[in-house]
Amino acid sequence: MQKKLFLSKVIQMAASMIVFNVSSICYGVFISARSGENGIGLFHLIMSVHSLGMSLSVSGMSLTATRLLSDMPQDKGFMCSDDIMKKCLKICISTSAVAAGVMFFGADIISQKILDEPQCAFCLRILAPSLVCIGISSVVAGYFTAFAKVGSACVGKLFGEAAGWGITLVLFKNFDKEKMYVAVIIANALSSLTECVANIVLWQLGRIGQRRMSCNCTYRHIISIASPLALGSYLKTGLVSCENLLIPICLNYGQIGNALGQYGALKGMSIQLLTFPYVFIGAFTSLIVPEIARRHSVGHKNSIKYISELSVDSILKFAFFIWCVFLIWGNELCSMFFTAKNAGDYLKMLSLLPVFMYLDSVTDAILKGLDKQVFTLKVNIADSCMRVILIFLLVPIYGIKGYIYIMYISEIINLSISYIKLKKITNIRFSPLQSIVIPTSACMGSLCILKVISVDNTITQILVFAGVYLTFLSLTKAIFGNKTKIRDIFSNFAYNIKV
């Protein structure tokens, strides 16, 4: 029953993430068609400042709430959740109110001195109140994650997504093309408010009939967990925002034409498609943190090692498949969604990045479950510092290709450090044959067979390629030939998960 329960939760989360990511891509396609490359570039500049405000609002409280509730026995965690949540919410509302005030009253200075786009001040003021809503939603999301309440988390996000779409469609009729980004900003702010209200309602409904008890979790204890996460998150997000702001500046400094348009094509189009397949592993990495944390608290080292090895092997097989899809069909996929001609070229250049990016994400998730979230933040901060320095050095010379080089350098170094740390803790073993040679050979063999088959439609070609790729893996006993592992993974993860 527990195996079926966990499998059901993974499928629910994966399905919802697919829906939300498809919606996000369609939304990006819609606004890019109305706003153009420059409008998308300006929108991402504004959102880079907003992301820093979001970091200040959340203050590490989402993961803190998850950890506090996950470290307790399941029944006690439910009974103490009311007390813990109220304290976490009070802290998060305080920090988000400060962040909202800074963004609202400092909008003119930020838009003129930092963004060099005075018209952005109005948008920043619109987004400022939404920071409080985002802070509240983050804490409630931590509660949903701790108890694997996948349905509740999905419903709240669904309301926010639907509101964003509806408001955008209404506002786009009343805005000129040059001001379309303002409509998107307004829709974004109201979407955050809608999601916040939905999350609060769902949380309150879940409390009905629940036994409650106070616990010895003090504000000092909560802050002691959240502070290193928050400080690291502030610094990391600040560096990422600085990085996003520097790219068009350095492109202009290198006298590269249409800098804002190139930035918009890369960030708003190519990278959006690049990150879409993450939806298929996002459910896994989201649920693995509290599960690894539970096993770590009771000292199940062999189970953690087994899960880590299987996770790395599975993620790499998926990542190599995605690499081939973007490398072969990058131009065709981008032309299906976006009008920018260079978006497909950028996607093909970035095609190998998922191999490092997806593996790094699952490695970080396991480390966070092992209570090494401070280590992952330090690595990410150092990584962001290095990226900022490299942007100054490479982007003015090599243009947007220089930033693509930086992304590869950054991901490889970040992954190497995190994986070495994971290996020291879990003694995880890596099989190059199973994780690299077999999936690479399967990709090459699948492409050869696809050339023999006469298929014209791009989507059909990708589906046929996926089917042949899975067949190759099955024949080499890389996936289906080891049914014991596939069966046991759900048994392992289902431990301690209850409705």
C-alpha positions in Angstrom: 0.0 0.0 0.0 2.8 2.4 0.9 4.6 1.7 -2.4 1.4 2.5 -4.3 0.9 5.6 -2.2 4.4 7.0 -2.9 4.1 6.1 -6.6 0.8 7.9 -6.7 2.3 11.0 -5.1 5.2 11.0 -7.6 2.9 10.6 -10.5 0.7 13.4 -9.2 3.6 15.8 -8.8 5.2 14.9 -12.1 1.9 15.3 -13.9 1.2 18.7 -12.3 4.8 19.9 -13.0 4.3 18.9 -16.7 1.1 20.9 -16.8 2.7 23.9 -15.1 5.8 23.8 -17.3 3.9 23.5 -20.5 1.8 26.4 -19.3 4.9 28.4 -18.6 6.4 27.7 -22.0 3.0 28.6 -23.7 2.9 31.8 -21.6 6.5 32.7 -22.6 5.6 32.0 -26.3 2.5 34.2 -25.9 4.1 37.2 -24.3 7.2 37.0 -26.5 5.0 37.1 -29.6 3.3 40.2 -28.3 6.3 41.9 -26.7 9.2 41.0 -29.0 12.8 40.2 -27.9 13.4 43.6 -26.3 10.2 43.5 -24.3 11.1 40.0 -23.0 14.6 41.2 -22.2 13.2 44.2 -20.2 10.8 41.8 -18.4 13.7 39.6 -17.3 15.7 42.5 -16.0 12.8 43.6 -13.8 12.3 40.0 -12.6 15.9 39.7 -11.7 15.4 42.5 -9.2 12.2 40.8 -8.1 13.9 37.5 -7.5 16.3 39.2 -5.0 13.2 40.5 -3.2 11.7 37.0 -3.2 14.8 35.7 -1.6 14.6 38.3 1.2 10.9 37.4 1.6 11.3 33.7 1.8 14.4 33.9 4.1 15.0 30.2 4.0 11.7 29.5 5.8 10.3 27.0 3.3 13.1 24.5 3.8 13.2 25.4 7.5 9.5 24.5 7.9 10.1 21.2 5.9 13.1 20.2 8.0 11.4 21.0 11.4 8.3 19.0 10.5 10.2 16.2 8.7 12.6 15.6 11.6 9.7 14.7 13.9 7.8 11.4 14.1 4.9 11.6 11.6 2.1 11.8 14.2 3.9 14.3 16.4 4.8 16.4 13.3 1.1 16.8 12.5 0.1 17.7 16.0 3.0 20.3 16.4 2.6 21.7 12.9 0.2 24.4 14.0 2.6 25.8 16.5 5.6 25.6 14.1 3.8 27.1 11.2 2.5 30.1 13.1 6.0 30.9 14.3 7.5 30.4 10.8 4.8 32.6 9.3 5.4 35.5 11.7 9.1 35.5 10.9 8.5 35.3 7.1 5.9 38.0 7.1 8.3 40.3 8.9 11.1 39.8 6.5 8.9 40.0 3.4 7.3 43.3 4.6 10.8 44.8 4.9 11.7 43.5 1.4 8.5 44.9 0.0 9.1 48.3 1.6 12.7 48.5 0.2 11.5 47.6 -3.3 8.5 50.0 -3.2 10.3 53.1 -1.9 13.6 52.3 -3.7 12.0 51.7 -7.1 13.2 55.0 -8.6 16.8 54.5 -7.5 16.9 50.9 -8.6 15.4 51.6 -12.0 17.6 54.6 -12.8 20.9 53.7 -11.2 20.9 49.9 -11.6 18.7 49.0 -14.5 19.2 52.2 -16.4 15.6 51.9 -17.4 13.5 54.6 -15.5 10.2 53.2 -16.8 10.8 50.1 -14.7 10.0 51.9 -11.4 6.3 51.6 -11.9 6.6 47.8 -12.4 8.8 47.4 -9.3 6.2 49.2 -7.2 3.5 46.9 -8.5 5.5 43.8 -7.7 6.5 45.0 -4.2 3.3 43.9 -2.3 3.4 40.5 -3.9 6.6 39.7 -1.9 4.5 39.3 1.3 2.2 36.8 -0.6 5.2 34.9 -1.8 6.7 34.7 1.7 3.5 33.2 3.1 3.1 30.8 0.2 6.7 29.6 0.7 6.1 28.6 4.3 2.8 26.8 3.5 4.6 25.0 0.6 7.2 23.8 3.1 4.4 22.3 5.1 2.9 20.6 2.1 6.3 19.2 1.1 7.0 17.9 4.6 3.9 15.8 4.7 3.9 15.0 0.9 0.6 16.8 0.4 1.1 16.9 -3.3 -2.5 17.6 -4.2 -2.8 20.6 -2.0 0.5 22.1 -3.4 -0.7 21.6 -6.9 -4.2 23.1 -6.4 -2.7 26.3 -4.9 -0.3 26.7 -7.8 -3.1 25.9 -10.3 -5.1 28.8 -9.0 -2.2 31.1 -9.3 -1.4 29.9 -12.8 -5.0 30.3 -14.0 -5.2 33.8 -12.5 -2.0 34.8 -14.3 -3.3 33.6 -17.6 -6.7 35.2 -17.2 -5.4 38.6 -16.1 -2.8 38.6 -18.9 -5.4 37.9 -21.6 -7.6 40.7 -20.3 -4.8 43.2 -19.9 -3.1 42.5 -23.3 -6.2 44.0 -25.1 -5.6 47.3 -23.4 -1.8 47.7 -23.8 0.4 48.7 -26.7 3.2 46.4 -27.8 5.9 48.7 -26.2 4.1 48.4 -22.8 3.1 44.7 -22.9 5.7 43.9 -20.2 3.7 46.1 -17.8 0.7 43.9 -18.3 2.8 40.8 -17.6 4.1 42.4 -14.4 0.6 43.2 -13.2 -0.6 39.7 -14.0 2.5 38.2 -12.1 1.7 40.3 -9.0 -2.0 39.3 -9.0 -1.1 35.7 -9.6 1.1 35.6 -6.5 -1.8 37.0 -4.5 -4.3 34.4 -5.8 -1.9 31.5 -5.1 -1.3 32.8 -1.6 -5.0 33.0 -0.8 -5.5 29.5 -2.2 -2.6 28.0 -0.2 -3.9 29.6 3.1 -7.4 28.2 2.5 -6.0 24.7 1.7 -3.8 24.7 4.8 -6.7 25.8 7.0 -8.9 23.1 5.6 -6.2 20.5 6.3 -6.2 21.6 10.0 -9.9 20.7 10.5 -10.2 17.9 13.1 -6.5 17.8 13.6 -5.2 17.3 17.2 -2.9 20.1 18.2 -0.2 20.4 20.8 2.5 23.0 21.5 6.1 22.0 21.0 9.5 23.1 22.4 10.4 24.7 19.1 11.3 28.3 19.9 11.9 31.3 17.7 15.6 31.1 18.5 15.7 27.5 17.3 13.8 28.4 14.1 16.1 31.3 13.4 19.2 29.2 14.1 18.1 26.9 11.2 16.8 29.6 8.9 19.6 32.2 9.4 22.4 30.4 7.5 20.0 29.4 4.8 18.7 32.9 4.5 22.1 34.6 4.5 23.4 32.2 1.9 20.2 32.6 -0.2 20.5 36.4 0.0 24.1 36.4 -1.2 23.4 33.8 -3.9 20.3 35.5 -5.2 22.0 38.9 -5.1 24.9 37.5 -7.2 22.5 35.8 -9.7 20.6 39.1 -10.0 23.9 40.9 -10.5 24.8 38.3 -13.2 21.5 38.8 -15.0 21.9 42.6 -15.0 25.6 42.4 -16.1 24.9 40.4 -19.2 23.3 43.1 -21.4 25.6 45.7 -19.9 28.7 43.7 -20.9 27.2 43.0 -24.3 26.8 46.7 -24.8 30.3 47.3 -23.5 31.7 44.9 -26.1 29.8 46.9 -28.7 27.6 43.9 -29.6 24.5 44.9 -31.4 20.9 44.3 -30.1 22.2 43.3 -26.6 18.8 43.4 -25.0 17.3 41.3 -27.8 20.0 38.7 -27.6 19.6 38.5 -23.8 15.8 38.1 -24.2 16.3 35.3 -26.8 18.7 33.4 -24.6 16.9 33.9 -21.2 13.3 34.0 -22.3 13.4 31.5 -25.0 16.3 29.0 -25.3 16.9 28.5 -21.6 13.1 28.2 -21.0 13.0 25.2 -23.4 16.3 23.9 -21.9 14.9 23.7 -18.4 11.5 22.3 -19.4 12.5 18.6 -19.2 13.5 19.1 -15.6 9.8 18.6 -14.9 10.3 14.8 -15.3 12.8 14.7 -12.4 11.5 17.7 -10.4 8.9 15.6 -8.6 11.6 13.1 -7.6 14.1 15.8 -6.3 11.3 17.6 -4.4 10.2 14.5 -2.5 13.7 13.1 -1.9 14.7 15.9 0.5 12.3 15.0 3.4 12.7 11.3 2.7 16.5 11.3 2.9 16.2 13.6 6.0 14.0 10.9 7.7 16.5 8.1 6.9 19.4 10.3 7.9 17.8 11.0 11.3 17.5 7.2 12.1 21.0 6.3 10.6 19.9 4.2 7.6 23.2 4.7 5.8 22.9 1.7 3.4 19.5 2.8 2.3 20.7 6.3 1.6 23.7 5.0 -0.4 21.4 2.7 -2.4 18.9 5.5 -3.2 21.7 7.9 -4.2 23.3 5.5 -6.6 20.1 4.6 -8.3 19.1 8.3 -8.5 22.4 9.3 -10.2 22.2 6.4 -12.6 18.6 7.2 -13.6 19.1 10.9 -13.9 22.1 10.5 -16.2 20.2 8.1 -18.6 17.5 10.7 -18.8 19.9 13.6 -19.3 21.8 12.0 -22.2 18.4 11.5 -24.0 17.6 15.2 -23.5 21.1 16.1 -24.8 20.4 14.3 -28.1 17.0 15.8 -28.5 18.2 19.4 -28.1 21.3 18.8 -30.2 19.4 17.3 -33.2 16.1 19.1 -33.1 17.0 22.3 -31.3 16.3 24.6 -34.2 13.0 22.9 -35.1 11.8 23.0 -31.4 12.5 26.7 -31.0 10.9 27.6 -34.4 7.7 25.8 -33.2 7.4 28.2 -30.2 9.4 31.3 -30.8 10.1 33.8 -33.7 13.7 34.6 -32.8 16.0 32.8 -35.3 19.0 32.7 -32.9 17.1 31.0 -30.1 17.5 27.6 -31.8 21.3 28.1 -32.2 21.6 29.0 -28.6 19.6 25.9 -27.6 21.9 23.6 -29.6 25.0 25.1 -28.0 23.4 24.5 -24.6 22.2 21.0 -25.4 24.9 19.1 -23.3 24.3 21.3 -20.2 21.4 19.1 -18.9 23.8 16.3 -18.3 25.6 18.4 -15.7 22.6 20.5 -14.6 20.2 17.7 -13.8 22.8 15.6 -12.0 23.8 18.6 -9.9 20.2 19.2 -8.9 19.7 15.7 -7.6 23.1 15.7 -5.9 22.1 19.0 -4.1 18.7 17.5 -3.1 20.4 14.5 -1.5 22.9 16.7 0.3 20.1 18.9 1.7 18.4 15.8 3.0 21.6 14.9 4.7 21.6 18.3 6.5 24.3 19.7 4.3 22.2 22.6 2.9 24.7 25.1 4.2 27.4 23.4 2.2 25.3 23.5 -0.9 24.7 27.2 -0.4 28.4 27.9 0.0 29.2 26.1 -3.2 26.4 27.9 -5.0 27.6 31.3 -3.7 31.2 30.6 -4.8 29.8 29.5 -8.1 27.9 32.7 -8.5 30.9 34.8 -7.6 33.0 33.0 -10.3 30.2 33.5 -12.9 30.1 37.3 -12.2 33.9 37.5 -12.7 33.8 35.5 -15.8 31.0 37.6 -17.3 33.2 40.7 -16.9 36.1 38.8 -18.7 34.4 36.8 -21.4 31.1 38.4 -22.4 32.5 41.7 -23.8 34.9 39.6 -25.9 32.8 36.6 -27.0 29.3 38.0 -26.7 26.5 35.7 -25.8 28.6 32.7 -26.6 30.9 33.7 -23.8 28.0 33.4 -21.4 27.2 30.0 -22.7 30.8 29.0 -22.0 30.4 30.3 -18.5 27.3 28.2 -17.9 29.3 25.1 -18.8 32.3 25.9 -16.7 30.0 26.8 -13.8 27.9 23.7 -13.9 30.9 21.3 -14.2 32.8 22.8 -11.3 29.6 23.0 -9.1 28.7 19.4 -9.8 32.3 18.2 -9.2 32.4 19.8 -5.7 29.0 18.6 -4.7 29.5 15.0 -6.0 32.8 14.7 -4.1 31.1 15.8 -0.9 28.3 13.3 -1.5 30.8 10.5 -2.1 32.6 11.2 1.1 29.4 11.1 3.1 27.6 8.1 1.5 30.5 6.3 -0.1 28.4 6.3 -3.3 29.8 4.3 -6.2 29.7 5.5 -9.8 29.6 3.1 -12.8 30.8 4.8 -16.1 29.5 1.8 -18.1 26.0 1.9 -16.7 25.7 5.7 -16.5 27.7 7.0 -19.5 28.7 4.4 -22.0 25.3 2.6 -22.2 23.1 5.7 -22.6 25.5 7.3 -25.0 25.6 4.1 -27.1 21.8 3.9 -27.0 21.5 7.5 -28.2 23.8 6.9 -31.1 22.1 3.6 -32.1 18.7 5.2 -31.9 19.7 8.0 -34.2 21.1 5.5 -36.7 17.8 3.6 -36.7 15.8 6.8 -37.0 17.7 7.7 -40.2 16.6 4.5 -41.7 12.9 5.2 -40.8 11.3 7.8 -43.0 9.6 10.2 -40.6 9.0 13.9 -41.4 7.2 15.4 -38.4 9.6 16.7 -35.7 7.4 15.6 -32.7 6.9 12.1 -34.3 10.7 11.8 -34.8 11.4 12.6 -31.2 8.7 10.1 -30.0 10.2 7.4 -32.2 13.7 8.2 -31.0 12.5 8.0 -27.4 10.9 4.6 -28.0 14.0 3.2 -29.7 16.2 4.6 -26.9 14.2 2.9 -24.2 14.3 -0.3 -26.2 18.1 -0.1 -26.4 18.3 0.4 -22.6 15.9 -2.5 -22.1 18.0 -4.8 -24.2 21.2 -3.8 -22.4 19.4 -4.5 -19.1 20.1 -1.0 -18.0 16.6 -0.3 -16.8 14.0 -3.1 -17.3 16.5 -5.9 -16.9 16.9 -5.0 -13.2 13.4 -5.1 -12.0 14.4 -5.6 -8.4 15.8 -2.1 -8.2 12.8 -0.5 -9.8 10.5 -2.3 -7.4 12.7 -1.6 -4.3 13.0 2.1 -5.0 9.3 2.7 -4.2 9.5 0.5 -1.2 12.5 2.5 0.1 11.0 5.9 -0.5 7.5 5.0 0.8 9.0 4.5 4.2 7.2 6.7 6.8 5.0 8.4 4.2 1.3 8.5 5.2 -1.7 10.3 3.9 
